[in-house]
């Protein structure tokens, strides 16, 4: 996570993506790139598009001047102005970098709610394997507690390396919660096995962990309620069950993006091995 792509529409809420990235700049050298997309540019005369471009450029320069003093570790803050479909341009931008993430507010006066909860959000998560941070409320001063929900799902453990990286960076405590809507021994035993593997992985990286098993009617509800109860600063989830063709996001991930007030890190499943005795793809 060395390149942060931050969608900007110049509303106050959209600036949360910058504020979140600045937290990381206090811990390591990163590159923050703000992105504004000129939408419907093909429907207007070139003079109108040019005016919008100048408007965006002027506002970006103000943002660079405002936020640059808050950068740490020789991090950089820049911007780019694109033309086209919002989700396509954001995906192209984040995919053009190595070790890149998207950092974006899900509230904004100019349509960020639609962008990151509507179809564009699903298209972005389906089209890129890069992690996506979504932010709904105020940004915490530090990342002290990270909630890592473990479900009865094949890819649930893939979030472990990303969660560990953030925890190492901030010295955060990892809360591994096993969540289930079924209270039977077979399911809980499988869930316990997954959780122990993740906890062992964290311990091998010398990270502080807390673990708990929760059973209830709603997995998003269990996750959000626990995160709020412990005053968590970040929740990590898998953006699972994405249909690459129909762009459908699984109900758990979708509800988490829509409802949690805690910063959320969504990770797309992919095959990867980690040194803890298990593959994080498959059971």
ABEGO torsion letter per residue (X at the ends): XABBBBBBAGBAAAAAAAAAAAAAAAABBBBBBBBBBBBGAAABBAAAAAAAAAAAAAAAAAAAAAAAAABBGGBBBBBBBBBEBAAAAAAAAAAABBGBBBBBBABBAAGAAAAAABAAAAAAAAABABBBBBBABBBBABBABBBBBBBBBAAAAAAAAAAAAAAAAAGBBBBBBBBBABBBAAAAAAAAAAAAAAAAAAAAAGBBBBBBBBBBABAAAAAAAAAAAAGBABBBBBBBGBBAAAGBBBAAAAAAAAABABBBBBBBBBBBBBBAGBBABEX
